[in-house]
Amino acid sequence: MGAVAGMMGVTATLGGGGIGDLYFSVWGAGGGGGGGGDGRAPGVGGNGAFVEFKVSGLKATDTLKMAPGSGGIGGQGTGSDGQGGGGGAASLVYIDNGTDQVMVAIAGAGGGGGGAGAGGLSGTGHGGSAGSITGSAQDGAAGQDGVGGGGASITAAGSGGGGSGNDAGGGGSSPNTASVPFAGDGGDGGQVNSSTPGGGIGLGGTNGTGQGDGGTGGVSDSNEGSGGAGGGGYYGGGGGEADAAGSDDGGGGGGASSYLNTGTLPAPFDHITVTNTGNTSAGTFQTGGEGVLTSQAAGSTNFFNETSLGGQGGEDGGTGSASGSDGEDGKILYGFSAAGKNTITPAATPVVTTVDPSTI
């Protein structure tokens, strides 16, 4: 595989050898909350996953590439109907030797909350939280009418909520593992009375690689809430269905799955070993209900003793027709010791950060 072009970011000066075990704590981003409508509270966004690992055997010819994902944007609230929130973006870590690249880790992101309709049940359509490296992500919850998007597994993307109807959400995508970096995108949320999902202001998060982006929340209309978008990850989550009829709520978007390339890496990176520290976990699953935002606990135990966790899902827009809150950004911590922590968070326009490990 050739070098991946266009990965601009922060670059450290190349240096010598003598590189020890390097630790990483990685959070995927949270999904955006859904927008409120006419006295009804929409769904909250799902939480991002946490992936933690140790990399041993790095050489001075190996370059780290790190791309934390940004949170999904909250859906717009209106006087009668609310839009679905955007899905969060995955956080990625990979290694480049100047000629070849190898994927190391993907921390999946949460899905966006569904938008509220004028006559729906408050707070039902929450976004699904991201899954860990060994299990499936949480499905987006159904609104009073809209079906939630499917959470991704470690072998398949999440399906769009609602099947093939005009209001159906878009399915998440699978990673193209023939190139690096790779990750799956989240599906767009269903748009009211339209066969084309997405289009809302609840844009999905990004990470600067063009891989693992969150989907866009759907457009609401005529007292009907739209679907929340799926989160980006190893495999992307599916978008939620918009309300099909009856002034009800859209479904939440599904969470994405995560990935860790453990063991000895393939040639020409077979001098490197990746080890799971044991703290890796799914994003804390949302429980639903009006005004209920389950706090992110994924990564609360971590190598760096970090207390400011990443990837919290966004709050819903409440019952006052307000817009949902944006999902919290993902983040990447790295260092040789708990005291030697380095932190990367997304820029306003996310980019890939490049670091020579011999200079850390």
C-alpha positions in Angstrom: 0.0 0.0 0.0 1.3 3.4 -0.9 1.4 6.5 1.3 -1.8 8.3 2.0 -1.7 11.8 0.5 -3.2 14.9 1.9 -2.9 14.1 5.6 -1.9 17.6 6.8 -1.4 18.3 10.5 1.0 18.9 13.3 4.4 17.3 12.6 7.2 16.7 15.1 10.9 16.7 14.1 12.3 13.3 13.2 14.8 12.0 15.7 16.8 8.9 16.9 15.9 5.6 18.4 15.6 4.2 21.9 11.8 4.1 21.9 10.0 2.4 24.8 6.4 1.3 25.4 4.0 4.0 24.4 0.5 4.2 25.9 -2.7 5.5 24.2 -6.1 6.4 25.6 -8.6 7.1 22.9 -12.3 8.3 23.0 -14.7 8.4 20.1 -17.0 11.5 19.9 -20.5 11.8 21.2 -23.6 12.2 19.0 -25.6 15.5 18.9 -28.9 15.8 20.8 -32.2 16.1 18.8 -34.1 19.3 18.4 -37.3 20.0 20.3 -40.7 20.8 19.0 -43.9 22.2 20.4 -43.5 21.2 24.0 -42.0 17.8 23.4 -38.4 16.8 24.3 -36.4 14.9 21.7 -33.7 12.3 22.2 -30.2 12.7 23.6 -27.1 11.7 21.7 -25.2 8.5 22.3 -21.8 8.3 24.0 -18.5 7.4 22.3 -16.4 4.3 23.0 -13.0 4.1 24.8 -10.0 2.2 23.4 -6.8 1.9 25.4 -3.6 0.1 24.4 0.2 -0.1 24.6 2.5 0.0 21.5 5.9 -1.7 21.9 8.8 -1.9 19.5 8.5 1.4 17.6 11.4 2.6 15.6 12.5 6.2 14.6 11.3 5.4 11.1 7.7 4.9 12.4 5.5 7.9 12.4 2.3 8.1 14.5 -0.9 9.4 12.8 -3.7 10.5 15.2 -7.1 11.8 14.3 -9.6 12.5 17.1 -13.2 12.9 16.0 -15.4 15.9 16.6 -18.9 15.6 18.1 -22.1 15.5 16.2 -24.0 18.9 15.9 -27.3 19.1 17.7 -30.5 19.1 15.7 -32.5 22.3 15.1 -35.5 22.9 17.3 -38.5 24.7 15.8 -41.9 25.8 16.9 -43.6 22.6 15.8 -41.0 19.9 15.0 -37.4 19.1 15.7 -34.5 17.8 13.5 -32.3 14.9 14.4 -28.8 15.3 15.8 -25.7 14.5 13.8 -23.6 11.4 14.6 -20.2 11.8 16.2 -16.9 10.9 14.4 -14.6 8.1 15.2 -11.1 8.7 16.6 -8.3 7.0 14.7 -4.7 5.9 15.3 -2.4 4.5 12.6 1.3 4.2 11.8 3.2 5.3 8.7 6.8 4.5 7.8 6.9 6.7 4.7 5.9 4.0 2.3 3.3 1.8 4.0 0.6 2.3 6.7 -1.0 0.1 9.2 -4.2 0.7 11.2 -3.9 0.4 14.9 -7.2 1.6 16.6 -10.6 3.0 16.0 -12.8 4.4 18.8 -16.4 4.4 17.6 -18.7 7.3 18.1 -22.3 7.8 19.3 -25.4 8.3 17.2 -27.5 11.5 17.2 -30.8 11.8 19.0 -34.1 11.8 17.1 -36.1 15.0 16.7 -39.4 15.7 18.5 -42.8 15.9 16.8 -45.6 18.0 18.0 -47.6 15.2 19.5 -45.0 12.6 20.3 -43.7 11.1 23.6 -40.9 13.2 25.1 -37.3 11.9 25.1 -37.8 8.5 23.6 -35.6 8.5 20.5 -32.1 8.7 22.0 -29.0 8.0 20.0 -27.2 4.7 20.5 -23.8 4.6 22.2 -20.7 3.2 20.5 -19.6 -0.5 21.0 -16.4 -1.8 22.2 -13.8 -3.9 20.2 -15.6 -7.2 21.0 -19.3 -6.3 20.9 -22.1 -4.5 19.1 -23.0 -0.9 19.6 -26.3 0.3 21.0 -29.2 0.7 18.6 -30.8 4.1 18.4 -34.1 4.1 20.3 -37.4 4.4 18.5 -39.4 7.6 18.7 -43.2 7.4 19.1 -43.3 6.6 15.3 -39.7 6.6 13.8 -37.7 3.4 14.1 -34.2 3.8 15.6 -31.1 3.1 13.4 -29.2 -0.1 14.0 -26.0 -0.2 16.1 -23.0 -1.5 14.2 -21.3 -4.8 15.1 -17.6 -5.7 14.7 -18.5 -7.4 11.4 -21.4 -5.3 9.9 -22.6 -1.7 9.7 -25.9 -0.7 11.3 -29.0 -0.7 9.1 -31.1 2.4 8.6 -34.3 2.6 10.7 -37.6 2.1 8.9 -36.5 -0.1 6.0 -37.1 1.3 2.5 -39.9 3.9 3.1 -39.6 7.5 2.2 -38.8 8.5 5.8 -36.2 5.7 6.3 -32.7 6.5 7.7 -29.6 5.7 5.7 -27.5 2.6 6.6 -24.0 3.0 8.0 -21.0 2.1 5.8 -18.3 -0.6 6.1 -14.6 0.2 6.2 -12.5 -0.2 3.1 -9.7 -2.2 4.7 -7.7 -2.2 1.4 -6.3 1.2 2.3 -5.2 3.0 5.5 -6.7 4.8 7.3 -10.0 3.1 7.2 -13.3 3.4 9.1 -17.0 3.3 8.4 -19.3 6.4 8.2 -22.6 6.8 10.0 -25.8 6.8 8.1 -27.9 9.9 7.7 -31.1 10.4 9.7 -34.4 10.0 7.9 -35.9 13.2 6.4 -39.7 13.7 6.8 -41.6 12.8 3.6 -38.5 12.3 1.6 -36.6 9.3 0.2 -33.3 11.1 0.6 -32.0 11.0 4.2 -30.0 13.9 5.8 -30.2 17.5 4.9 -30.6 18.9 8.5 -28.3 21.3 10.4 -27.3 18.4 12.7 -24.1 17.8 10.7 -21.9 14.8 11.6 -18.5 15.1 13.2 -15.3 14.7 11.3 -11.7 13.7 12.1 -9.7 15.0 9.1 -9.2 11.6 7.4 -12.4 11.4 5.4 -13.0 8.1 7.2 -15.3 7.4 10.1 -17.4 10.6 9.9 -20.8 10.9 11.5 -24.0 11.0 9.5 -26.2 14.1 9.2 -29.5 14.4 11.0 -32.7 14.6 8.9 -34.9 17.5 8.1 -38.2 17.8 10.0 -41.5 19.2 8.7 -45.2 19.5 9.3 -45.1 18.8 13.0 -43.1 15.6 12.4 -39.7 15.0 13.9 -36.8 13.7 11.8 -34.3 10.9 12.4 -31.0 11.2 14.2 -27.8 10.1 12.4 -25.5 7.2 13.0 -22.1 7.5 14.5 -18.8 6.8 12.6 -16.5 4.0 13.7 -15.0 0.7 12.5 -18.4 0.0 11.1 -20.8 2.9 11.0 -24.2 3.1 12.8 -27.5 3.4 10.9 -29.6 6.6 10.8 -32.9 6.7 12.5 -36.2 6.9 10.7 -38.2 10.2 10.6 -41.8 10.2 11.8 -43.8 8.7 9.0 -47.2 10.3 10.0 -49.2 11.7 12.9 -47.0 14.4 14.4 -44.7 12.0 16.2 -41.0 11.7 17.0 -38.1 10.5 14.9 -35.8 7.6 15.9 -32.3 8.0 17.2 -29.2 7.0 15.2 -27.2 3.9 16.0 -23.8 3.8 17.6 -20.7 2.6 15.7 -18.3 -0.2 16.6 -14.6 -0.1 17.5 -11.4 -1.8 16.5 -8.0 -2.6 17.9 -5.2 -4.4 15.9 -3.7 -6.4 18.8 -0.7 -8.7 18.7 2.3 -8.5 16.3 1.5 -6.2 13.4 1.9 -7.4 9.8 5.1 -6.8 7.8 6.7 -4.3 7.4 5.5 -3.4 10.9 6.2 -6.8 12.4 8.7 -5.2 14.9 5.7 -3.6 16.6 3.3 -5.3 19.1 0.0 -3.8 20.2 -1.5 -4.8 23.6 -5.0 -4.0 25.0 -4.5 -2.6 28.5 -7.8 -4.0 29.7 -9.6 -0.7 30.2 -11.2 -0.6 26.8 -15.0 -0.3 26.9 -18.2 0.6 25.1 -19.6 4.1 25.5 -22.0 4.1 28.4 -25.4 3.2 27.0 -28.2 5.7 27.0 -31.4 4.8 28.9 -33.9 7.3 27.4 -36.7 9.3 29.0 -37.4 13.0 29.0 -34.4 15.0 30.1 -32.4 11.8 30.8 -28.8 12.0 29.6 -26.7 9.1 30.9 -23.2 10.4 31.7 -20.2 9.0 29.9 -18.3 6.6 32.1 -16.2 4.8 29.4 -12.5 5.3 30.2 -13.1 6.4 33.8 -10.3 4.0 34.6 -7.4 4.8 32.3 -3.6 4.6 32.2 -3.2 8.4 32.5 -5.6 8.9 35.4 -7.5 11.3 33.3 -10.7 12.6 34.9 -12.0 14.7 32.0 -13.5 12.0 29.8 -14.3 12.4 26.1 -17.3 11.5 23.9 -20.3 12.6 26.0 -23.5 12.6 24.0 -25.3 15.9 23.5 -28.3 16.9 25.6 -31.7 17.0 23.9 -33.4 20.3 23.0 -35.9 20.1 25.9 -39.6 21.0 25.7 -39.1 24.6 24.6 -38.4 23.9 20.9 -34.7 24.6 21.5 -31.9 23.0 19.4 -30.1 20.0 20.8 -26.6 20.3 22.3 -23.6 19.2 20.3 -21.9 15.9 21.2 -18.6 16.2 23.0 -15.5 15.7 20.9 -13.3 12.7 21.1 -9.7 12.9 22.3 -6.4 11.0 22.2 -3.9 10.9 25.1 -0.5 9.3 24.6 2.8 9.1 26.5 5.4 6.8 27.9 4.2 7.3 31.5 1.1 8.4 33.3 2.9 11.6 34.3 4.0 12.3 30.7 0.6 12.7 29.2 0.1 14.4 25.8 -3.4 15.4 24.7 -4.8 15.8 21.2 -8.3 17.2 20.6 -10.0 18.2 17.3 -9.2 21.6 15.8 -12.1 23.7 14.6 -11.4 22.0 11.3 -10.1 18.6 12.3 -6.8 17.5 10.9 -4.5 14.5 11.4 -1.7 15.0 13.9 1.7 13.5 12.9 4.2 12.7 15.7 7.6 11.0 15.6 7.6 8.9 18.8 11.3 9.3 19.3 10.7 13.0 20.0 8.0 12.5 22.7 
